[in-house]
Amino acid sequence: MAAAQNQRPTGYPRAANERSGGPVTTSAVYTADTIANVAGGRARGVRYLDNLDLQVAVDAEALLGWRGARAFGYVIYNNGTRFSPVLSGDFQVASNIETGVPATRLFEAWVEQDIGRAGSVKAGLYNLNAEFDTTIAGSLFLLSSHGIGPDIAQSGRRGPSIFPVTSLAVRGEVALDDRWLVRAAVLDAVPGDPTRPAATAIRLGRRDGALIIAELARLGPRTKLAVGSWRYIARLPRLTGAAREEDGNRGAYALVERQLTGADRGGQGVGGWLRYGFADRRYNAAAHYVGGGVVRTGTLPGRPADQIGLSAAMVAFGPHYRRVERVGPHETVVELTYRLVARRWLNVQPDLQWIVHPGGRRDVGNAWVAALRVKIGR
């Protein structure tokens, strides 16, 4: 029964961080970035960022006889070192493990129950980016925008329920047929406790409101198509200079991922993706975003798991944000990276980013960022 828990009722694979290889599966992964701003940006310098992931997945059917149920727990430690705000000056965050707050916290804790043969419901502390707005190819890169679009990541009072702070949520999904899948979630709109940024806190404030997100996806062996939309049911401050807070912050996104050579999406060969998203410019800095890239898996004979990738990401800032912050129209990041799989438990990844107009600021020169990521564990 454990093998069946690695597939959704729809037949689609589960997210890698929630698969179970037995009644109880544990994992530990340590990620460290030595990252330097070598030219341009706000200042030259080197920083060391690290993150520890501790996970446990429980197949409740195999362990307890609870049919069609599973549970997942996830604790993270992060040293909280700051890089982008003080050195490169970029808006999109050059390292996707940067948090700015040293903390050990409970990141996810949820239970999922299959509903018939076509759907499931999940409830608990939930990272929406584990299922919404995801690509396989984009996960290779260090730039945060290729994990989740900045049009979503910037939103809300404290960001949505994503790394490194999550909130309570209920998520449902159902298969429309053997290829089409629709999912939606309702989440507390303010993750954690803003007054205690390093704490693990579940705080349902009277004024928090809710974030509602939905995604329709078509998943095939070589292609993923997805469109999503989100909206806050909460009063939020606007960038237009209005003194009062108002309801209506929303946005949407669309993406396509395609395996160009090779049999399966994310397997050996060349794959790529393209994503576009927008957010209400009255509330958000980034009004539009477009990003994408290509990844080759199996770079050399005898190295089937190594990967090389090239990507680009551009944020277009909205007029209200530009007027308030006195910045230019856009920021663009081009990234080249290579992941060397030295052992099954050890990856070494040199990375280079060229950041054009960091933060959109006219007084900050284009930045060159060099990094070395080391990942230990499985």
C-alpha positions as CSV (number, residue, x, y, z in Angstrom):
1,M,0.0,0.0,0.0
2,A,2.9,2.4,0.6
3,A,3.7,2.5,-3.1
4,A,0.2,3.6,-3.9
5,Q,0.6,6.6,-1.5
6,N,3.2,8.0,-3.9
7,Q,0.4,8.7,-6.4
8,R,-2.6,10.9,-6.0
9,P,-6.1,9.4,-6.6
10,T,-5.8,11.0,-10.0
11,G,-2.7,9.1,-10.9
12,Y,-0.5,12.1,-10.8
13,P,2.7,12.0,-8.7
14,R,2.7,13.6,-5.3
15,A,5.1,16.5,-4.5
16,A,8.6,15.1,-3.7
17,N,8.4,16.4,-0.2
18,E,5.3,14.4,0.7
19,R,6.0,11.0,-0.8
20,S,6.2,8.0,1.5
21,G,8.4,5.0,1.0
22,G,6.9,3.1,3.8
23,P,4.6,3.5,6.8
24,V,7.0,6.2,8.1
25,T,9.6,8.0,6.0
26,T,12.0,10.5,7.3
27,S,14.5,12.8,5.6
28,A,17.1,15.4,6.4
29,V,18.6,17.9,3.9
30,Y,21.2,20.6,4.6
31,T,21.6,23.3,2.0
32,A,24.4,25.9,2.2
33,D,25.0,28.9,-0.1
34,T,28.3,30.7,-0.2
35,I,27.2,33.7,-2.2
36,A,29.1,36.9,-3.3
37,N,28.2,40.1,-4.9
38,V,31.3,40.6,-7.0
39,A,30.4,43.7,-9.0
40,G,27.7,46.4,-9.0
41,G,24.7,46.3,-6.7
42,R,24.7,48.0,-3.4
43,A,28.0,46.7,-2.1
44,R,30.6,44.0,-2.7
45,G,30.7,41.2,-0.1
46,V,30.3,37.5,0.7
47,R,27.6,35.8,2.8
48,Y,27.0,32.3,4.1
49,L,23.3,31.2,4.0
50,D,22.1,27.9,5.2
51,N,18.9,25.9,5.7
52,L,18.1,22.6,7.3
53,D,15.0,20.6,6.3
54,L,13.7,17.8,8.5
55,Q,10.7,15.9,7.2
56,V,8.5,13.0,8.2
57,A,5.8,11.4,6.0
58,V,3.3,9.0,7.4
59,D,1.3,6.5,5.4
60,A,-1.7,6.3,7.8
61,E,-3.2,3.5,5.8
62,A,-0.1,1.3,6.1
63,L,0.6,2.3,9.7
64,L,-2.9,2.6,11.2
65,G,-5.3,1.1,8.7
66,W,-6.8,4.6,8.0
67,R,-7.8,4.2,4.5
68,G,-6.6,6.8,2.0
69,A,-5.0,9.0,4.6
70,R,-1.5,10.4,5.0
71,A,0.2,13.0,7.3
72,F,3.2,15.1,6.8
73,G,5.5,17.1,9.2
74,Y,8.2,19.5,8.2
75,V,10.6,21.5,10.5
76,I,13.2,24.0,9.1
77,Y,16.2,25.8,10.6
78,N,17.6,28.9,8.8
79,N,20.5,31.1,9.8
80,G,18.7,34.2,8.6
81,T,21.7,35.8,6.9
82,R,20.7,38.7,4.6
83,F,22.2,39.0,1.2
84,S,19.9,40.6,-1.4
85,P,18.8,43.7,0.7
86,V,22.3,44.7,1.7
87,L,24.6,43.6,-1.2
88,S,23.1,42.8,-4.6
89,G,20.0,45.0,-4.0
90,D,17.7,42.9,-6.1
91,F,14.0,42.6,-5.7
92,Q,13.6,38.9,-6.8
93,V,16.0,37.5,-4.1
94,A,19.1,35.8,-5.5
95,S,19.1,32.9,-3.1
96,N,15.8,31.0,-2.5
97,I,17.0,30.0,1.0
98,E,17.3,33.6,2.2
99,T,14.8,34.5,5.0
100,G,16.4,37.4,6.8
101,V,15.3,36.0,10.2
102,P,17.3,33.3,12.1
103,A,14.8,30.7,13.3
104,T,13.8,27.1,13.8
105,R,10.2,26.7,13.1
106,L,7.4,24.2,12.2
107,F,6.9,24.8,8.5
108,E,4.3,22.2,7.6
109,A,2.0,19.9,9.5
110,W,-1.1,18.5,7.7
111,V,-3.3,15.5,7.2
112,E,-4.6,14.6,3.7
113,Q,-7.6,12.3,3.0
114,D,-8.5,10.8,-0.3
115,I,-12.2,11.4,-1.3
116,G,-13.3,8.6,-3.6
117,R,-11.1,7.8,-6.6
118,A,-10.9,11.3,-8.0
119,G,-10.1,13.8,-5.2
120,S,-8.6,14.6,-1.8
121,V,-8.8,17.2,1.0
122,K,-5.8,18.4,3.0
123,A,-5.9,20.5,6.2
124,G,-3.2,22.0,8.5
125,L,-0.1,24.2,8.2
126,Y,0.4,24.2,4.5
127,N,2.9,25.5,2.0
128,L,0.9,26.5,-1.0
129,N,4.0,26.4,-3.3
130,A,4.3,22.7,-2.7
131,E,1.4,22.3,-5.2
132,F,0.5,25.6,-6.7
133,D,2.6,27.4,-9.3
134,T,5.3,24.7,-9.6
135,T,7.6,23.5,-12.3
136,I,10.2,20.7,-12.3
137,A,12.8,22.6,-14.4
138,G,12.5,25.8,-12.4
139,S,13.5,24.1,-9.2
140,L,17.1,23.8,-10.4
141,F,17.8,27.5,-10.1
142,L,18.7,29.6,-7.0
143,L,16.7,32.7,-7.9
144,S,13.5,32.7,-5.8
145,S,11.3,33.8,-8.8
146,H,11.7,30.4,-10.4
147,G,10.3,28.6,-7.3
148,I,7.2,30.8,-7.1
149,G,6.4,33.9,-9.1
150,P,7.1,37.2,-7.4
151,D,3.7,38.4,-8.3
152,I,2.3,36.0,-5.7
153,A,5.3,35.9,-3.3
154,Q,5.1,39.7,-2.7
155,S,1.4,39.7,-1.8
156,G,-0.3,40.2,1.5
157,R,0.8,41.8,4.8
158,R,3.6,39.2,5.3
159,G,3.6,37.3,2.1
160,P,1.4,34.3,1.4
161,S,1.7,30.9,3.0
162,I,5.1,29.9,1.5
163,F,8.7,29.5,2.7
164,P,9.7,30.3,5.4
165,V,6.4,31.0,7.2
166,T,3.1,29.2,6.6
167,S,-0.5,29.4,7.8
168,L,-3.5,27.2,8.4
169,A,-5.2,26.1,5.3
170,V,-7.7,23.8,3.7
171,R,-7.0,22.5,0.2
172,G,-9.2,20.4,-2.0
173,E,-8.4,18.9,-5.4
174,V,-10.3,16.7,-7.9
175,A,-9.5,15.1,-11.3
176,L,-11.8,16.1,-14.1
177,D,-10.4,13.2,-16.2
178,D,-7.1,11.4,-16.6
179,R,-5.2,14.6,-17.5
180,W,-7.0,17.6,-16.1
181,L,-6.8,18.5,-12.4
182,V,-8.3,21.4,-10.5
183,R,-7.3,22.4,-7.0
184,A,-8.2,25.2,-4.7
185,A,-7.2,26.4,-1.2
186,V,-8.4,28.8,1.5
187,L,-5.6,30.0,3.7
188,D,-5.2,32.4,6.7
189,A,-4.0,35.6,4.9
190,V,-1.3,36.5,7.5
191,P,1.1,33.6,8.2
192,G,2.6,33.3,11.7
193,D,2.7,36.3,14.0
194,P,4.2,39.5,12.5
195,T,5.1,40.7,16.0
196,R,7.2,37.5,16.6
197,P,8.9,36.9,13.2
198,A,11.1,34.0,14.5
199,A,8.4,32.1,16.3
200,T,6.3,29.2,15.2
201,A,2.8,30.8,15.7
202,I,-0.7,30.1,14.6
203,R,-2.5,33.4,15.1
204,L,-5.9,34.0,13.6
205,G,-6.3,37.7,14.0
206,R,-9.6,39.4,13.6
207,R,-8.4,41.4,10.7
208,D,-6.3,38.7,9.0
209,G,-8.9,37.7,6.4
210,A,-8.3,34.9,3.9
211,L,-6.3,34.1,0.8
212,I,-8.1,32.1,-1.8
213,I,-6.2,30.4,-4.6
214,A,-7.2,28.1,-7.4
215,E,-5.4,26.3,-10.2
216,L,-6.4,24.3,-13.3
217,A,-3.7,22.0,-14.7
218,R,-3.3,19.7,-17.5
219,L,-0.6,17.1,-16.8
220,G,0.9,14.8,-19.4
221,P,4.1,12.7,-19.6
222,R,6.0,15.5,-21.3
223,T,3.9,18.6,-20.8
224,K,2.3,20.6,-18.0
225,L,-0.1,23.5,-18.6
226,A,-1.5,25.5,-15.7
227,V,-3.5,28.6,-15.0
228,G,-4.1,30.0,-11.6
229,S,-5.9,32.9,-9.8
230,W,-5.7,34.3,-6.3
231,R,-7.5,36.9,-4.2
232,Y,-7.3,38.3,-0.7
233,I,-10.5,38.6,1.3
234,A,-8.9,41.2,3.5
235,R,-8.4,44.9,3.7
236,L,-4.9,45.8,2.8
237,P,-3.0,49.1,2.4
238,R,-2.7,50.5,-1.1
239,L,0.2,52.1,-2.8
240,T,-1.9,54.8,-4.3
241,G,-1.6,57.1,-1.3
242,A,-5.1,56.3,0.0
243,A,-5.3,56.7,3.8
244,R,-7.6,53.8,4.3
245,E,-7.1,50.1,3.6
246,E,-9.3,48.4,1.0
247,D,-10.3,44.9,-0.2
248,G,-9.5,43.6,-3.7
249,N,-5.9,42.5,-3.9
250,R,-5.7,39.8,-6.6
251,G,-3.7,38.3,-9.4
252,A,-3.3,35.4,-11.8
253,Y,-0.7,33.4,-13.6
254,A,-0.2,30.9,-16.4
255,L,2.7,28.5,-17.2
256,V,3.7,25.8,-19.6
257,E,6.5,23.3,-19.0
258,R,7.6,21.0,-21.8
259,Q,10.1,18.1,-22.1
260,L,11.8,19.0,-25.5
261,T,13.9,15.9,-25.8
262,G,13.6,12.7,-23.8
263,A,10.6,10.8,-22.7
264,D,9.3,12.3,-19.4
265,R,9.0,15.8,-17.9
266,G,12.0,16.3,-15.6
267,G,13.9,13.3,-16.9
268,Q,17.0,13.0,-19.1
269,G,17.2,15.3,-22.0
270,V,16.2,19.0,-22.5
271,G,13.2,20.6,-20.8
272,G,12.0,24.1,-20.5
273,W,9.3,26.3,-19.1
274,L,7.7,29.8,-19.5
275,R,5.6,31.6,-16.9
276,Y,3.6,34.9,-16.8
277,G,1.9,36.4,-13.9
278,F,0.3,39.7,-12.9
279,A,-0.8,41.3,-9.6
280,D,-3.0,44.3,-8.8
281,R,-0.7,47.3,-9.2
282,R,-2.7,49.3,-6.6
283,Y,-1.4,47.0,-3.8
284,N,1.8,45.4,-5.2
285,A,5.3,46.4,-6.3
286,A,5.5,43.9,-9.2
287,A,2.6,44.4,-11.6
288,H,3.8,41.9,-14.2
289,Y,6.3,39.1,-14.2
290,V,7.6,36.8,-17.0
291,G,10.2,34.1,-16.6
292,G,11.4,30.9,-18.0
293,G,14.4,28.8,-18.9
294,V,15.9,25.6,-20.3
295,V,17.5,22.7,-18.4
296,R,19.5,19.8,-19.7
297,T,19.7,16.6,-17.5
298,G,22.5,14.2,-18.3
299,T,25.2,16.7,-19.4
300,L,28.1,14.3,-20.1
301,P,28.6,10.6,-20.7
302,G,28.7,8.8,-17.4
303,R,26.9,11.7,-15.6
304,P,23.2,11.0,-16.1
305,A,22.0,13.0,-13.2
306,D,24.0,16.3,-13.6
307,Q,22.1,19.3,-14.8
308,I,22.9,22.6,-16.5
309,G,20.4,25.4,-16.9
310,L,20.0,28.9,-18.3
311,S,17.0,31.1,-17.2
312,A,15.8,34.7,-17.3
313,A,13.2,36.5,-15.1
314,M,11.8,40.0,-15.5
315,V,9.7,42.0,-13.1
316,A,7.8,45.1,-14.3
317,F,7.1,47.5,-11.5
318,G,3.7,49.1,-11.3
319,P,3.3,52.9,-11.6
320,H,2.2,53.5,-8.0
321,Y,5.2,51.7,-6.6
322,R,7.5,53.5,-9.1
323,R,6.2,56.8,-8.0
324,V,6.4,56.1,-4.2
325,E,9.9,54.4,-4.3
326,R,11.3,56.5,-7.2
327,V,12.5,53.4,-9.2
328,G,12.7,52.5,-12.8
329,P,10.3,50.2,-14.8
330,H,11.8,46.8,-14.4
331,E,14.4,44.4,-13.0
332,T,15.8,41.4,-15.1
333,V,17.9,38.5,-13.8
334,V,19.8,36.0,-16.1
335,E,21.1,32.9,-14.4
336,L,23.5,30.2,-15.4
337,T,23.9,27.2,-13.2
338,Y,25.3,23.6,-13.1
339,R,24.4,20.9,-10.6
340,L,27.0,18.3,-10.1
341,V,25.6,15.1,-8.4
342,A,28.8,13.9,-6.7
343,R,27.0,11.3,-4.6
344,R,23.4,10.3,-4.1
345,W,23.5,12.4,-0.9
346,L,25.7,15.2,-2.2
347,N,25.1,17.9,-4.8
348,V,27.5,20.8,-5.6
349,Q,26.2,23.6,-7.7
350,P,28.1,26.7,-8.9
351,D,25.8,29.5,-10.0
352,L,26.2,32.9,-11.7
353,Q,23.5,35.6,-11.9
354,W,23.5,38.9,-13.9
355,I,21.1,41.3,-12.3
356,V,20.1,44.2,-14.6
357,H,18.7,47.3,-12.7
358,P,18.6,45.7,-9.2
359,G,15.4,46.7,-7.5
360,G,14.7,49.0,-10.4
361,R,16.9,51.6,-8.8
362,R,18.6,54.0,-11.1
363,D,21.4,54.7,-8.6
364,V,22.4,51.0,-8.3
365,G,24.6,49.4,-10.9
366,N,24.0,46.1,-12.6
367,A,25.1,43.3,-10.3
368,W,27.1,40.1,-10.8
369,V,26.4,37.5,-8.2
370,A,28.4,34.3,-7.9
371,A,27.4,31.4,-5.6
372,L,28.3,27.9,-4.7
373,R,25.5,25.8,-3.3
374,V,26.2,22.5,-1.5
375,K,23.3,20.2,-0.6
376,I,23.8,17.2,1.7
377,G,21.1,14.6,2.4
378,R,18.1,13.1,0.6
